[in-house]
Amino acid sequence: MAESCNSRHFSWLLKSCFPNPQDNKSLTPTTITTTNLSSLPDDLLLECLSRVPSSSLPSLSLVCRRWSQLLFSASFLRLRRLLNLLHTSVFAISSSDSGLFAATLSFQCDNPSWSSLYLPISSVSVETIQGLFSYARVSAIGPRIYIIGRNSMVKYDTWTGTVIPRAPMIFPRKKFATALVSGKIYVAGGGFRAAAAVEEYNPESDTWRVVAKAPRRRYGCIGAAVDGVFYVIGGLKIGNTWGNEVSRTSAGAEAHMYASSMDLYDVEACGWLRSRAVPGGGCVVAACGTSGHVYILASHAVELSFWKFDARRHSGGSNGCGFGEWSRLKSPPLPTQVRVDSTVRFSCVGVGYMVVLVQVMGCIDDLLRRSGRSARGLREGLVLVYDSVTGEWSRVADLPEVMRRATCVSVEC
């Protein structure tokens, strides 16, 4: 074999691949640039990350600070939602002397069941955790869950399993309303001076600020959100005169004394819409927002009624219905041993086209002692699911027995 190549042996096509010695430009070395994921702008990187399987997201959030911020951003959740890659489940959480107990209910299988886990609280004091659950409310932003108490707040990251303290609300509140709107948490009500202010929490800066003055001062209210509107529902109406009403509230007015009205705060416009009332009156005992509607469970002393409020402001409803229309739905089929009174309360969570109703208790021992009733038939944890497509209720697996006085929320991840 020859030591060198003779160009006469190459075809014209191959010759074209070699540099021309007479062309100075062809002898100039070219700079090869490489492009990797980290060099992409945020919008393109989000497009790539949004297509990653859910099982890989927790590890990707640990790659760097930038990736972590993008994975927990509202833009990432919106892209995952458009790609139908978000999986929504019910997350229940309760406290113990040593930590937090949690359970998740997934609807990805034919027979939904609860998965339990224990959450260590090495970075948070036991006193903080126990104080949280006296009057706790829970909101979730993607896989992060915020447990909001009267004087403190903690964040639980479902990906990393960590619990860390966050900034508390400006005004201490009890039995207040909370909801998530456009990636921020809003709270209202709660008695005393707090009931007059609506607060907004920014998770990126870990700060609270007052954004509005409430038209009504409420205590024991419930929050929901649909289409950019924060709904403050039910609760005791606290008037402008604070004397006797505040003393009754501070003495421990029970949360079952709910009113049947709701105030509507438009977050984008920073203003209040016309207040609405639940048809038929009664006391609102549970509520949630999902699939363009607000679902409300109302108590009428010896029975329950279930309602749907059309909250779709930017799209017309079907069959001539639209924003502000009420529809009465089939009431939940509670077992006969479950009495609708102060010993029973409900947690209502929206999961896509379904409404999950979880029966929980207050402080059972104290309530039974005051009422003189026995504990038989009062085990908490009944879970009912309303299918808004078929209009029917069904029963799924009960909440695990270890979960006492649990608080529930819908989580997307």
C-alpha positions in Angstrom: 0.0 0.0 0.0 1.3 3.4 -0.9 2.5 5.8 1.8 0.6 8.7 0.3 -2.7 9.2 -1.6 -2.8 10.3 -5.2 -5.7 12.6 -5.9 -6.1 11.1 -9.3 -7.5 8.0 -7.7 -10.4 10.0 -6.1 -13.7 10.8 -7.8 -14.8 14.4 -8.2 -17.3 14.0 -5.3 -14.6 13.0 -2.8 -12.3 15.7 -4.0 -14.9 18.2 -3.2 -14.6 17.2 0.5 -11.0 18.2 0.7 -9.8 21.7 1.2 -8.4 23.5 -1.9 -4.7 24.4 -1.3 -5.2 27.5 -3.5 -8.1 28.8 -1.4 -6.9 30.5 1.8 -10.3 30.5 3.3 -10.5 26.8 3.2 -7.3 26.6 5.3 -8.7 28.7 8.0 -9.6 26.5 11.0 -13.3 26.6 11.9 -14.5 27.1 15.5 -16.8 24.4 16.6 -19.4 25.4 19.1 -21.4 22.9 21.2 -24.8 23.5 22.6 -26.0 21.8 25.7 -29.2 22.1 27.8 -27.7 24.5 30.2 -26.9 27.0 27.4 -30.5 27.1 26.2 -32.7 30.1 27.1 -35.4 29.5 29.8 -38.3 29.1 27.4 -36.5 26.4 25.3 -35.2 24.7 28.4 -38.7 24.6 29.9 -40.0 23.0 26.7 -37.4 20.2 27.1 -38.0 19.7 30.9 -41.7 19.7 30.5 -41.5 16.5 28.5 -39.4 14.5 31.0 -41.2 11.6 32.7 -42.6 12.4 36.1 -40.4 9.8 37.8 -37.3 11.8 36.8 -38.4 15.2 37.9 -37.4 15.0 41.6 -33.8 14.2 40.6 -33.7 16.9 37.9 -34.7 19.5 40.5 -31.4 18.8 42.3 -29.2 19.5 39.3 -28.8 23.2 39.9 -30.7 26.2 41.3 -31.8 27.3 37.8 -33.4 24.0 37.0 -35.1 23.8 40.4 -36.6 27.3 39.9 -37.9 26.4 36.4 -39.4 23.0 37.6 -41.3 24.8 40.3 -42.5 27.7 38.2 -46.0 28.4 37.0 -44.8 28.2 33.4 -43.6 24.6 33.9 -46.9 23.5 35.4 -48.8 25.2 32.5 -46.7 23.3 29.9 -47.2 20.0 31.7 -50.9 20.6 31.9 -51.1 21.4 28.1 -49.2 18.1 27.4 -51.5 16.2 29.7 -48.6 15.1 31.8 -49.7 16.4 35.2 -51.0 13.8 37.6 -53.4 15.1 40.3 -53.9 13.3 43.6 -55.4 14.0 47.0 -52.9 14.7 49.7 -54.0 14.3 53.3 -51.8 15.4 56.2 -52.1 15.3 60.0 -49.8 15.9 63.0 -48.5 13.7 65.7 -46.2 14.2 68.7 -43.1 13.3 66.7 -43.9 14.5 63.2 -46.3 14.5 60.4 -48.4 11.7 58.9 -49.4 12.0 55.3 -51.3 9.9 52.7 -51.9 10.3 49.0 -54.9 9.1 47.0 -54.2 8.5 43.3 -56.9 8.0 40.7 -54.6 6.6 38.0 -55.8 3.0 38.7 -59.2 1.4 38.6 -59.3 1.0 42.4 -57.9 4.1 44.0 -56.1 3.5 47.3 -54.2 5.5 49.9 -50.4 5.4 50.2 -49.2 6.4 53.7 -45.9 7.9 54.7 -44.3 9.5 57.7 -42.6 12.9 57.4 -39.7 13.7 59.8 -39.5 17.3 61.0 -35.9 17.7 62.0 -35.8 21.3 60.7 -39.1 22.3 62.4 -39.8 22.3 66.1 -42.5 19.9 67.4 -44.3 22.9 69.0 -44.5 24.6 65.6 -46.1 21.5 64.0 -48.6 21.0 66.8 -49.6 24.7 66.7 -50.1 24.6 63.0 -52.9 22.0 63.1 -55.1 23.7 65.5 -56.5 25.9 62.7 -54.5 24.9 59.7 -55.3 25.5 56.1 -53.4 23.9 53.2 -52.5 25.1 49.7 -50.4 23.3 47.1 -48.3 24.8 44.3 -47.4 21.9 42.0 -45.5 19.4 44.2 -45.0 21.8 47.1 -47.6 21.9 49.9 -47.9 24.9 52.2 -49.4 24.3 55.7 -50.6 27.6 57.0 -51.3 28.0 60.7 -52.3 30.9 62.9 -48.8 32.1 63.7 -46.6 30.0 61.5 -46.3 28.2 58.1 -44.2 25.3 56.8 -43.6 24.0 53.3 -43.5 20.3 52.5 -41.7 19.3 49.2 -43.2 16.0 48.0 -40.2 15.5 45.7 -37.4 15.8 48.3 -39.5 14.9 51.4 -38.3 18.0 53.3 -40.3 20.2 55.6 -39.0 23.7 56.1 -40.4 26.8 57.8 -41.8 29.7 55.7 -42.8 33.3 56.6 -46.1 33.5 58.6 -49.1 35.6 57.7 -49.0 39.3 58.6 -52.2 38.9 60.7 -52.7 35.9 63.0 -55.9 34.1 61.9 -58.1 31.2 63.0 -60.5 29.3 60.7 -59.8 31.4 57.7 -60.2 30.9 53.9 -57.3 30.2 51.6 -56.9 29.4 47.9 -54.3 29.3 45.1 -54.7 31.8 42.3 -52.1 32.3 39.5 -49.3 30.7 41.5 -49.9 32.7 44.7 -51.7 32.0 47.9 -54.5 34.2 49.1 -56.1 34.2 52.6 -59.1 36.1 54.0 -61.2 36.0 57.2 -60.3 34.6 60.5 -61.7 36.9 63.1 -60.5 40.0 64.8 -58.5 42.6 62.7 -57.4 39.9 60.3 -60.9 39.5 58.9 -60.7 42.9 57.3 -57.6 42.2 55.2 -57.0 39.9 52.2 -53.3 38.8 52.1 -51.3 37.4 49.2 -48.3 35.1 49.6 -45.5 35.1 47.0 -43.7 31.7 47.2 -40.7 33.0 45.2 -39.9 35.8 47.6 -41.4 34.1 50.7 -43.3 37.3 51.6 -46.9 38.3 52.5 -48.6 41.5 51.6 -52.1 43.0 52.0 -53.9 43.3 48.7 -57.5 44.3 49.5 -60.0 45.1 52.2 -62.7 42.5 52.6 -66.3 43.6 52.1 -67.4 41.3 55.0 -65.5 40.2 58.1 -65.8 36.4 58.3 -64.8 33.8 60.8 -64.8 30.1 60.0 -65.0 30.7 56.2 -63.8 28.4 53.4 -61.8 29.4 50.3 -61.9 28.3 46.6 -60.5 29.6 43.4 -61.7 29.3 39.7 -60.7 31.4 36.7 -58.7 34.0 38.5 -61.3 34.6 41.3 -60.8 34.0 45.0 -64.0 32.8 46.6 -64.5 33.5 50.3 -67.4 31.3 51.4 -69.5 31.0 54.5 -68.4 31.6 58.0 -69.7 33.8 60.8 -70.4 37.3 59.7 -68.5 39.7 62.0 -69.9 43.2 61.9 -68.1 46.5 62.1 -68.9 46.7 65.8 -66.5 44.5 67.6 -67.9 44.3 71.1 -70.0 41.2 71.9 -69.4 39.5 68.5 -65.7 39.3 69.1 -66.1 38.0 72.6 -68.4 35.3 71.3 -65.9 34.4 68.5 -62.9 34.4 70.9 -64.9 32.2 73.3 -64.7 29.4 70.7 -67.7 29.8 68.3 -67.9 26.5 66.4 -67.1 26.5 62.6 -70.4 24.7 61.9 -72.2 28.0 62.3 -71.6 28.9 58.6 -73.4 31.5 56.6 -74.5 30.7 53.1 -73.0 33.7 51.2 -69.7 34.1 49.3 -67.6 37.1 48.3 -65.7 37.1 45.0 -62.3 38.8 44.7 -61.0 39.3 41.1 -57.2 38.9 41.6 -56.2 40.4 38.2 -58.5 43.4 38.5 -57.8 43.8 42.2 -61.5 44.3 42.9 -64.6 42.6 44.3 -67.3 41.2 42.2 -71.0 41.0 43.2 -71.5 38.7 46.2 -73.6 35.6 45.8 -75.7 33.4 48.1 -76.2 29.7 48.0 -79.8 28.9 47.0 -81.9 27.5 49.8 -79.7 28.9 52.6 -78.2 26.5 55.0 -74.7 26.5 56.4 -71.7 25.9 54.1 -69.6 23.1 55.5 -67.3 22.3 52.6 -66.4 23.8 49.3 -63.8 23.6 46.5 -63.2 24.8 42.9 -62.5 22.6 39.9 -63.2 22.3 36.2 -64.6 25.8 36.0 -67.1 25.4 38.9 -67.3 26.0 42.6 -68.8 23.0 44.4 -70.5 23.7 47.8 -71.8 21.3 50.5 -74.4 22.9 52.7 -76.0 21.7 55.9 -79.6 22.1 56.8 -79.6 20.6 60.4 -80.7 17.1 59.4 -79.7 16.9 55.8 -77.1 18.0 53.3 -77.5 19.7 49.9 -74.8 19.8 47.2 -74.5 22.7 44.7 -72.5 23.7 41.7 -71.8 27.4 40.8 -70.7 28.2 37.3 -67.5 30.2 37.7 -66.4 30.3 34.1 -66.1 34.0 33.3 -64.3 33.9 30.0 -66.3 31.2 28.2 -70.0 30.7 27.7 -71.7 27.8 29.4 -73.7 25.1 27.7 -77.5 25.0 27.5 -77.9 28.7 28.0 -76.1 28.7 31.3 -73.2 30.9 32.1 -71.3 32.6 34.9 -73.2 32.9 38.1 -75.7 30.1 37.4 -76.5 27.6 40.2 -77.3 23.9 39.8 -78.4 21.6 42.6 -76.7 18.2 42.4 -77.2 14.8 44.0 -76.4 14.9 47.7 -73.6 12.6 49.0 -74.9 9.2 50.3 -73.6 9.4 53.9 -74.1 6.2 56.0 -76.9 6.4 58.5 -74.6 6.4 61.5 -73.0 9.7 60.3 -74.9 12.5 61.9 -74.5 16.0 60.5 -73.6 17.9 63.7 -70.6 19.5 65.4 -68.7 16.2 65.7 -68.4 15.8 61.9 -66.7 18.1 59.4 -65.8 17.6 55.8 -62.8 18.4 53.6 -63.7 19.0 49.9 -61.0 18.6 47.2 -61.3 19.0 43.4 -59.5 16.5 41.2 -60.2 17.3 37.6 -63.8 16.4 36.8 -64.2 14.8 40.3 -65.0 16.2 43.7 -63.5 14.2 46.6 -65.3 14.6 50.0 -63.4 13.4 53.0 -65.3 13.1 56.4 -63.0 14.1 59.3 -63.6 14.9 62.9 -62.9 17.7 65.3 -61.5 16.9 68.7 -63.6 13.8 69.1 -63.1 13.2 72.8 -64.1 16.7 73.8 -67.1 16.7 71.4 -68.4 13.3 72.7 -68.0 14.5 76.3 -70.1 17.6 75.6 -72.7 15.8 73.6 -72.9 12.6 75.7 -72.7 10.4 72.6 -70.7 7.2 72.3 -67.8 6.7 69.9 -69.5 3.9 68.1 -69.9 4.6 64.4 -67.8 7.8 64.5 -64.6 6.6 63.0 -63.4 9.3 60.7 -62.0 8.8 57.2 -65.0 8.1 55.0 -64.2 9.1 51.4 -66.8 9.8 48.7 -66.2 10.8 45.1 -68.6 12.8 42.9 -68.2 12.3 39.2 -69.3 15.5 37.5 -69.7 13.7 34.1 -72.1 11.0 35.3 -73.5 12.9 38.2 -73.1 10.0 40.6 -71.3 9.4 43.9 -69.1 6.5 44.7 -67.1 5.4 47.7 -63.4 4.6 47.6 -60.9 3.4 50.2 -61.2 5.1 53.6 -58.5 7.4 54.9 -55.8 5.4 56.9 -56.7 5.1 60.6 -53.4 6.8 61.6 -54.7 10.0 60.0 -56.5 11.9 62.7 -58.2 15.3 62.1 -56.5 15.4 58.6 -56.4 18.3 56.3 -56.7 17.6 52.5 -55.5 19.3 49.4 -55.2 18.6 45.6 -51.6 18.2 44.4 -50.3 18.3 40.9 -47.0 16.7 40.0 
